[in-house]
Amino acid sequence: MCLLFLLVVAVSFFAPMLFGGKGLQGPDSMSWQANSETLKAYEKSLGEWPLWAPHIFGGMPTYLIGYSPAVPQLDTVINLIKPVAWPASHLFLLFSGVYCLLYYLTRNHVSGLLSAVAFGMTTYVPIILAVGHNTKFRALAYAPFVLLAFVYTLRNPSVLGGLLFAGILSLDLRAKHPQITYYVLTFLLVWWMTEFVRAWRTDDLVPFAKGTGWLAMGTGLALLMVAQPYLGIYEYKQYSVRGGGGSGGGGGGGMAWTKAMQWSQGPKELLTLVIAEAFGGGGRTYWGPKAFTEGPHYIGGVATALAGLAVCRVRSWLTWGVAAGTAATMLFALGKYASWINWPMFEVFPFFSAFRAPETWLVATVLGVAVLAGIGLDYVLRWDDESENGKTRAIVYAFGTVAGAVLLLLVGRGVFFDFESPRETRVVKQIEQRPNLTRSNPKIRSFYQRLERRKETRRAAFQADAMRTLFAVTAVFLLLWLYRRRTLTGWVAGGVIVLVVLIDLWGVDRRYLGEEQFEPKTAQQKSIPMYPHDRFVKEKVQEADGPGHFRVLPLKTPQGSNPTSNAIPSYHYQSIGGYHAAKLGIYQEYLDHILQLSSKQGPTENGLDLMNTRYVVAKQKLPGTTVSFKDSRTGMLVLENPDAVPRGFLVGSTEVVSDKQRLWKRLRSPEFEPRSTVLLSEPLDAPVRPIDSSSTAEVTMESFSAEEIRWTIQTDAPRLFVASEVYYPRGWHAYLDGKQVPIHRVDYLLRGVHVPEGEHTLVMRFEPKADRYGTWISGIATALVYGGILGIGGWTYRRRRRGDHGDDETTDERT
């Protein structure tokens, strides 16, 4: 019945999608769809999912864009219903995981329901679905099962526990959002440390060591089960901006501290866990310290009060372990505001620096609060040896503390908060520092009037949500008081408490996932827009005999003016822009220091030329370009760049520049001619001869696909062939007349191959060993884990059947 209730909640919340013919199309969903549809087109031509995406950022591996798991697992079956039941299917999966976890810990159905609703309906879930972070939601859906397998294995050290942990952890990793998995595992690591202290103090180290061993085995097997694609992802990370990759080589670190900590949760913002609109919610109404946010991680005052009650009154190592994980992840969410712990972690702890947005740590915090809330509810509903007055006092203290704090903030909100965003505060200070700007100035007066209206709106939102929390906390306190007076039964009191929490969270959730976020699926199918300037460029692609002959820079588009945060143009044609948070580090340096995309002067001419950028979509003409098309609908211009280098060409002169800064400067210089000279960071170990008017140096592209490019080359002397393709050493191989030859990094980010005199066929093929080996490893590990689980399960079942028959025979004999 409990699972049926949770199923009804999941289906009801997403009823517009399941029964109303509607769907979700967040901005990130559209970008993902643009990337995915392009890769699907390549998949049709290749017969398999491509491992290289040539349409985005000049080309990058597809490991973190999308991949097709080569080895089926349990999620393969779960995903069969995804086309007709998403996202209710995975919300119910999340509900079920939390419910089973709490029932295992407390043997209390109502506690499981409360925790499931508290975590599953926290506002972060509808927020990430509204913006299109679907992989993040899938990873969250499996997270409670990871906790369940963890605690089961510690309590029942066995090979079965280790195998279950391996299978479930692999599912979470296959959800394709390793950031969430990393946060959940870090939570469990802190929990494990408290279990170690327990085992040490209670002289229970042997069972603990066994459980730890099985968990370690399970973790290792899980990693083997996802070797495809995580071997490739790990390999790629070293060359990406997430791993500090640059200069064409692997980086071992991560992002810079400043960049990684941009979305740190402000200490006062933690109040949004209890009062949703404490800082304006999200979007345009948000006024907190972050640059922007889509919304809070609201779980409500009721869950918070029950969690506090559990920490203070349920004196068990289980409670302390979950509380420690909750506190640690909350500190990590503070980011730069808790640098005393986050800076050492950032510098030392593995992979801590690989993820941005510390605020996201709060997903683990909220999961911990939800688990503690279930333990707290079990405590207050259980009749035991503790004195009635003592338990009632604990309820009064817990709920009184939360209610009192909210009431204090409500009454003194003007003292605790100024309701000004950091930007508004800076503007006010600038005005105050300039004596010539007074409120008598009409513009200044108008600014202050608008600011006061915004502040009044924020105060009203704060007051409304504080009252909302106060009402919910008071209602649940009265229910618990009536239950302790034996006026209500446990099921009635607990059930109404679950409904109060559900109604509270549901109402706030609808602010972020309401009717306006749902749109007809027929509209979604046409959601990737195409404008006249897109059609013009696509016609040019066809005239050039298909993709692979040139690229485009969408400098300005109807979607925005940042070509590195817009994947939609890449759907229509190969672009040197796109959208991905983990692009190649070497390419980011090209954008910053060679193309200088963000400079006021606009992109450099050589930067455009190097990447075979024949067309630029912009609002105004750029130096060195001519207008080829004007879009009367959008005002966009399609500019042609006649100096763009071909996709492949021969060069007869090299120049060595070992210093990176000097190399960038030389590549930007108007005096540098990329068609005639190649810049190297180290000398070439083979001669090349200059090209003059009498030379024979011809290159013809014979074929182009996502993973293979073929050229015929004719040259009357040894020369260097340059491919205007992004250099990535882990997988790209060159074959000259069928013999593998080395690929050199040239012009900082391009590929070069030395070609001797004569007529040759050159093939560049993407053949990453990580994917091939990873598939074999994943297949073997998956067979071992699933085979082991089925084998142990079958053996246990047969043994129990034999035991039952044995008991029956003994009974018959006695009779």
N, C-alpha and C positions, 0 to 999 in steps of 0.2 A: 504493500500500500504506500509506503514512504517513497519508493522509487517511482511508483505511478504518479504520485503527487508532483514529484520533481519533473517527470516527463511532461505533465500537463503545464507546469510553469514554463518550461523551455519552449514547448510548442506555442503556448499562448503569447509569449513575449515576441516571438517571430512569426506570428500568425499572418501579418501582411505579406511575408515572403512565401510562406507555405501554402496559403489559401487565396491570397489576393493578387497573385501574378506579379509581384513586385520584387525588387532586389536592391542591393546596396552597391553604390559606385562611388567610393571615396576617392580623393585625389591620388593617393598612393595605389589604390586598386587600378585606376586608369593607367598609371605609369607601368604598373606590373603587367596589365593586359597588353599595353603597347609592346613591351619587351617580349612577353610570352607569345603573342600572335606572330611576331616576326620569327621567333625561334621555331614555332610550329610549322611555318612555311618552309624553313630549312629542313625540318624533320621529314617533311613529305618528300623532299628531293633527295635527302640522304638515306632515308629508310630508318634512321635512328636519331635520337635527340642529339643536337650538336653540342660540342664541348667548347666551342669558341663562338662568340657573338660579334660579328664584324660590323654591326650596325650602330654600335654605341661606343662613344669615346675612342673612336678609331679602331676598336677591337679589344676585347677582354674575355677571359674565361667565363663560362656560364655557371660555374659552381654555385655562386651566390645570387644568380638571377633566377635560376630554376633548373631543376634536374629531374630526370626520370629514374627512380631507384631500379637498379637492375635485378635486385633480389627481393622477391615478395616476402612480406611479413604480415603480422596481424593487422596493421594499419591498411594494408591493401584491401582487406575485407571490409574494414570500417569505411574506407573511402568509396566503396561501391554505392552506399546510400547518400553520399555527400551531394551528388547532383540534384537530388530531390528533397533533401532534408537539411542542407546547410543553411544557417549555422546552428539551428536547433539541435542537430545531431551531436555536435561537439560541446554545446552547452550542457546537454544531458550527460554527456561523457564526463564533463567536469563535475557536475552535480554528483554523479554516481561515485566518482573518485573520492570526493571529500566526505560524502556520506559513509562510504565503506571504511575510510580511514578512521572517522570518529566512532563508528560503531565498533570497530576492532579495538579502539583504545578505551572506550567507556561502556560498551554493551548497552548503549542508550540510543534508541531510535530517534527521539526528539532532538538530542544533541547533534546527531548526524544531520538531521534536517536543518537545524539552525545554522550550523557551520557551512553546509552546502549552499544555502541561500545567501549567507553573508558574503562568502567568497565569490560565488557564481554571479551574484547580482551587484557586486561592487562596480562603481561607475567606470572603472578602467576597462571593463569588458565591452560595453557598448561604444566607448570612445574609440578603442582600437579597431573595432569592426566598422565604425562610421568612416574612419580615415583610410581603411583598407589594409590594416596590418593583420592579415589573415593568418600568416605563419606564426605570428606571436600568439594569437588566440589558440591555435592548434597545440602549440607547445604548452600553454597554460592548462589546456584540457587534460594533458597527460601528467602534469606535475603532481597532483595529489596521489596518483598511483605510485609515483616514484617514492614519495614519503611513506606510503603504506608498505611497499616492498622493503624499504630501508628498516623500518621499525620491526617488521615481521622477521627479518633476517637476524637482527640483533637479539630478538627475544627467542627465536628458534634457530640457532645456528645449524645450518644444514646445506647440503649441495642444492636442494630445491630452492631455498631462499636465495642463494647466489644466482641461480639460473633465472628465477623470477625477476630479481633486480636487474639482471642483464637484459632480459627481454623488454621490460618496461622502460628502462633508461634508453634503450636503443629506439623505442617508439618516440620518446620525447626528442631525441636527437634528430630523428627522421622528419620531425615536424618542420625542420628547416629554419629554426630560429635558435641557434646555439647560445645566444645571449641569455634567454630565459632559462635554458638548461643549466648554464653556468651559475646563475643566481640561485637556482634551486639547490644545486650541489654545494654551493658555498654555505647556504642555510644548513644543509645536512652536515657539513663539516663542523660547524659550530655546535650543532646538536650532538654530534659524535664526541666532541671534546668533553662535553658535560657527562656523557655516558662513560667516558674513560675515567673521569674523576670519581663517578659513582662506583665503577668497578674497583678502582684503587682503594677507595675508602671502605668498601664492603667486602673486600677480599674475594672478588668475583672476576678476577682477571682472566681465568682460563676460558669460560664461556664467552666473555667479551672478545678475547683474542680470536676465538673461533669465528664468531660473528663478523668481526672485522676482516678476517681472512676471506670469508665467503663474499663479503661486500667488495673487497678488493678484486677478487676473481670475477665477480659480476661486472664491475666497472670495466675491467680489462676486456671481457667478452663483449660488452656493449660497444666498446670502441672498435673492436674487430668487426662487429656486425654492421657498423656504419663506416667501415673503411672506404666504401664507395658511398658518398663522395668526399668524406672528411679527410682522406689522405690528400686529395687535390685541394681542398679548402685550406688545410694546414700549409701545404706547399705554397698556395697562392697568397695566403696571409702575409708571408714574409716579404712579398713584393708589393703589397697593397698599402694604402694610406693607414689602414688599421694596424699594420705591423711595422710601420716606420719605413716601408720600402721606398726606395728612390735610387737614382743613379744606375738603374738597371740591375741592382743587386738586392739580395734579400736583407731585410732589416729584422732585427730580433726583438725590437721593443714594441711600441704601440704608438698611439696618438700623443701629441704634445699635451702636457698637463692642462694648459689653458683651454685648448679645444675640447679635450675630453670632459672638462668640468663645466662646460657652458650651461648645461641644463641641470645644475645642482638644485636640490630642493631646499628652499629657504627654511631656516629653523621655525619661523612663525607659520610657514605654510603647512607644517605638520598638522596644524589645526584643521585643515581641510579633510582630514580623516574623520572628523567628528562633525564639522560644520561645512557643508559642501561649498557654499558660496562665500566662504570667509575671505577669499581673494578674487572674487568675481567669476569663479568658474573657469571658463576657457574662452578662446577666441578673442573677439574685440572687447569683451567685458572684463577680461583678465587684467589685473593691475599689480600682480606680484613681481618678484625680482627677476624672473626668467624673461628672456626675450619674448617668448610667447609659449602658450601651452594649449592643448585641446580641452583640458579639464582635470579635475582632481581625482585622487584615489580614495573616494569616499566610501567608508564602510559603516558609519553611523555610531551614535553614542551608546546604543544598546550593546552591540558587540564589544565595544571598547570597555564598557563597565563590567561585562561578564568576563572579559579577558583579564582585566585588573583583579577581579575577584578570584579568578583561578590562580594568578601569580601569588597573591597575598595569602590565600587560604588553603589551596591544594598543595600541600608541601610534599611534592614528589619529584623525582629526577626527571620524569617525563615532562612535567610542567616547566621545570627549570631549563630543560634542554630546548623546548620550543620557544620559551621566553628569551633565552640567550640568542637563538637564531633570529628571532624577531627584532631584538635590540640591535644586533650587529648589522643586519641589513638596513635598518632605519638609519644608523650612523653612516653607512656607505651611501645612502640616498642623499645625505646632506652634502656630499662631495667637497667642494672647496670650503664650505662652512664648517667642516670638521676635518681640516687638513692634518691635524695632529695624528689621525689614524689613517686617513685616505692617502696622504702623500707617501708614507712608508709602504702601504699596500700597493700603491700605483707603481712604485719603484721596484718592489721586490716580489710581490705575489704573482704567480704565473697567470698570464692572460688578463689580469685586472685592468691593464691599460688598453686592452683591445676594444673596449666598448665605450661608447659615448652615452650621454644622458643618464647621469647617476640617479635621477628621479625614478628611473625604471626599477631600481632596487626595491621600490615600495610594493611591487607585485608580490615579492617574497614576504615582506613585512605584513601585508594584508592577509596573506595566506596564514601566517603565524597567528595573527590576531583572531582570524576565523576559527582556527583549531583551538586556541585558548578559550575562546568564547564558548565553544561546545563543551570543553572540559568544565568551564565555570557553570554552565547551565546544568550539567550532570551533577555538579556539587550541590547546587541549591535544590534540585529536585529529589535528591537522594536522602532517605531517612536512615540515619546511622546513629552511632553512639555519641556524636557531638551534641552538646546541649542545644536545645531549641533557641534559647536566648542568644547564644554565641553565633549561631548561623544567621539568625535574623539581624543581629548587629552588623555582621559582615556584609549582608545585602544592603543595609542602610548606608554603611560607610562607602561601599563601592558606587552605588547609584547616586548617593548624596554628593560624593566627590565630583562625579561627572556633571551632575545637574548644577551643583554649586559653581563649578568652573564656568560652565556655559552661561549661567545667570550673571556671574561677575563680568564676563566679557560682554554680555548683552547690555548691562547697565553702564559699564565703563568703556564702551567701544571707542568713544572719542579719545580716551586716554591711551589705550593700547594701540590704536591704529589711526593713521592720518588719511587713509583711503586714497593716497596718491601713488601713481605708478612712478618708478624711478625716472622715467623720461620726463614726466610732469614736474617732479621735484627739481630736476636739473634746469628745466626751463624757468621755474620760479626763482631759483638761485641766480640764474643769469639776469633775469629782470631786476632782482634786488641789487645786483652788483653794478647796475648801470643807472646812475642818478637821473639821466635824461628820460628814462622810461618810468612813467607814473601811471596811476590808475585813471588819471584824467585823459590819457591817450585812449581814443576809441578802440583801437586794436587790442591794447592791453586790458582794457575794461571788458571787452568781449571775451578775451581769453579767460579771465578770472570767472566770468559768469558761466562759461561753458564748463570750466573745471569744477565749479561749485555744483552745477547740475549733475555732472558725472559722479561726484563724491556723494551726493545725496542719493543717487540711484544705488551706489555701492553700499551705503549704509542701510538702505531699505532691504537689499538682497541679503546682507549679513543678518539683519534682524529677523527676516522671514525664516531663514534656514536655522538660525539659533533657536527660534521658537519651535521649529519643526523637531529639532533634536531634543529639546526640552520636553516636548509633549510625548515623544516616543519613549524617552527614558522614564518619565513619570508614569506612563501607562504600564510599562513592563514592571516597574517597581511595585505598583499596586497589585498587579497580577501575582507577583511572587509573594507579596505580603498575604494576600488572600489564600494562596496555596499553603504557606507555612501555618496559617490559621486553620487549615483543613477545610476551607470553604470550597476550594476548587480541587479537582483531581489533577494528578500530574500530567495526564494526556491533554486535558482541557487547558491548563495553564501553559504548558509547553507549546501546544498547538497554536494558541492565540499569540504567544510571544513570537513564534515563527511568522505568523501572518503580519504582525506589527512590523517586524524587520523587513519582510517582503514588500509590504505596501510602501514603507519609507524608501527603500532602495529603488523600487520600481518607479516611483514618482520622480526621483532625481535622475534615474537612467533615461527616462523619456525626454529629458532636456537635451540629451546628446544623441539619442537615437529615436527621434520622433517621426511623425508622418512625413515631414519634409525631407528626411534622409532616405526614405524609400521611394523608388521610382519604378515605373513599369519596365519589365524585362525587355519588352520590345524596344524601348528607348535605349536600354543598356547595350543591346546588340549593335546599335549605331552610335555608340558613345564616343568612339575615337573620331574626332572631327577631321575633316579634310577641307581645306580652303583652296581657292583658285591658285594661289602661289604653290601649294603642295602639288596640285595637278600638273602645273607647268614643270616643276622639277622632276616629277615622275615620268612625264613625257620625255624629258631629256635623258633619263635613265634608260628608257626603252630605245631611244635613238642611239645610245652608246652600246647597244647590244646587251642590256641587262646590268644588274648590280656589279660592283667591283671595279668600275672604271674611274669613279670620282666620289668625293665626299662633299658634304654641305655643312656650313655653320649656321644654325638657326639663331642668329644673334638677338633678334627681336621676333617674337611670335605673338599671336593672340592669347596664348596661355601665360605669357609673362616675358620678362626681359633677362632671365638668367638661363643661359643655354645649358648649364650644368645641373639644373634641377628640373628638367623637362624631357621626358622620354617620348612624348607623343610624336615630334618630328622624326625620331629614329624609326618609328613604325613605317613611315612612308619612304624613307631613303636613308642611306648610310650617312651618319653624322659624326662630327668630331665633338659633339655635345652629347647629352643624354641625362640619365638620372640613375645614380647608384652611390650609396654611402661608403662603398669600399672599392673605389676605382684603383687602378694601378698607381703606385706612388710615383713612378717615372712619368706617367701621363699627367698627374697633378702638377708636377714640377714643370712640365711642358706648358700647361695652361697658365701657371703663375709667372714663369720666368722667360719663356720663349714667345708664346702667343701673347702673353700679358693681357689676358682677357678682361681683367677687372680694372685695367688702367683707364684714365680719362681719355687718352688718345685713341683708344680702341685697339683691336687686335693688330699685331704687327704683320707686315706683308710677308716676311719670310716665314713667320709662324703659320700663316695660312698656306703658303706654298708647300712647305715641307710635308704637310699632311694631306696633299692631293685634294685641297679644298677648292673646287672649281666654282662653287656657288655659295653666296652668303645671303641669308634672308635678314633684312634689316629695315629700319624706318627711314634711313637716309644713306646717301652714297658714301662709300669709303674710298680712301686713296688707292689707286691702282686697279679699280674695278670699273665696270661699265654696267649700266642698267639694262637687263635683259627682259624684265617683265615687271609690270606694276599691277598690283592687286587692288582693284577699285573697291572691293568689298571690305578689306581690312586695312588698306593703306600701306601694305607691306611691299617692299621692293625685293626683287630677286636680282642680285648683283653677280656678274660673272667675273671671275678672277682668271685672266688669260695666262698668268705666270705660274699657275699651280703645276707642280711636277707631276709626271705620269705615275701610275701605280708602280711601275717598275722601269728603271732606266740605267744606263751605263755611265760611269764617271771615270775620268782618267787622271785625276789629281787628288791627292790626299794631304791633309794637314793635321798634325798632332797637337792637341790642346788638352793637357792633362788636368788643369784646374777647372773645376766645375763652373765656378762663377765666370771665368774668362770664356769658357765654352758657350755658356748661355749668351753672353754679351756678343760674341762673334756671330752666333746664329741669328741674333736679332739685327745685326748691323746691315744697313742697306747695301754696303759694299760686298757682302757675302753673296755668292751666287750658288745656290744649292744644286743646280743642274750640272755644274762643271767641277765643283770641289766638294769633297767629303771631309768632315771633321771627325777625327778619331781621338779617343782618350789614351790610346797606346799605339805604337807603330804596327803596321801591317807586316806580316812575315812573308809577303810575296810582292813582286813588283807590279806596278800598273803603268800603262803608257798613256800620255795625254791624248785627247781627242782633238783633231783639227779638221779642216774642211775636206781633206782627202781620206779621212778615216771611215771605216765601216763599223758602225756601232748601232745595231738595230735590236729592238726588243718588241715582241708581240705577245700579248696575253692570249693564251689559247682557251683557258677555262678558269672559272672562279666559283668556289663554293665556300661554305662557312669554314671548312676544315682543310681545304686544299686549293692551292693556286698553282697554275701551270703556265710557264712562259717558254717561248723559243727565243734563243739569243744568238745573234751573229756578230762577231767582233774580229777585227784583223790584228788585234794585239791583246795581251792580258790586261783586263780592266776590272773595276769593282762594280758589281751589280748592286743597285740600291732598290730595295722594296719599300715603298711608302706604307709600311705596316709596322705596328707597334712591336717593339722588341720584348719578347717574353721567353726566357731561356728554358723554362720547364715544360717542354712539350713540342715546341716548333722545331722541326727538322728540315734540312734542305738536302735535296738529291739532285746532283748534276750528272745527267746521262745515267741515272740509276745508281750512282755511287754517293753515299752520304758525305757531305762536306760541311765544315763549320759555318755557323751564322755569326757574323760580327755585329757588335752594336756600333752604329754609325749615326752621325748627326744627333747624338745624345739619345734618341728614342727610336730610331729606325733600324731595319735589318739590312745587312750587307753580306754579299757572297763574292768571293774572288772567282773570276771566270777566266780561264785561259783562252788563247786565240782559237778561233774556229766557230763552228755552228753547234749549238748545244740545246738540250732540253733541261730546264730547271723546274723542279717541283718543290714547293714548300707545303709541308703537311703537319697538321697538329695531331700528335700522337703521345699524349701524356701517359707515362708509365703508371702514374699514381692511379689513374682511372682503371687501367687494365688489371693491375695487381689488386687494387681495392675491391673490384668486383669478385675476384676469386676468394679473397680473404673474407669478404662479407658473406658469400655463399657458404663457405665451410663453417664459419662461426655461427651463422643462423641455423644451419642444419644441426650443429652440436647442441645449441641452446634449446631449440624447439623439440628436437629429438629427445634430449635429456628430460625436459619437462613432461613430455608425453610418456616417456618410458617410466619415469618415477611415478607419475600419476597412475598409469596402468598397473604397475607392480603393487602400489598401495591399494588400489581397488581390488585386485585379485586376492591380496593378502587378507583384506577385510572380509571379502566374500567367503574365503576359506575359514576365517575365524567365526563368522556367523553360522556356517554350516556345522562347524565343530561344536559350537554351543548347542545347536539344535539336536545333534546326535547325542550329546551328553544328557540333554534334557529328556530325550526319548528313553535312553537307557535307565535313567532314574525313575521315569514313570513306570 
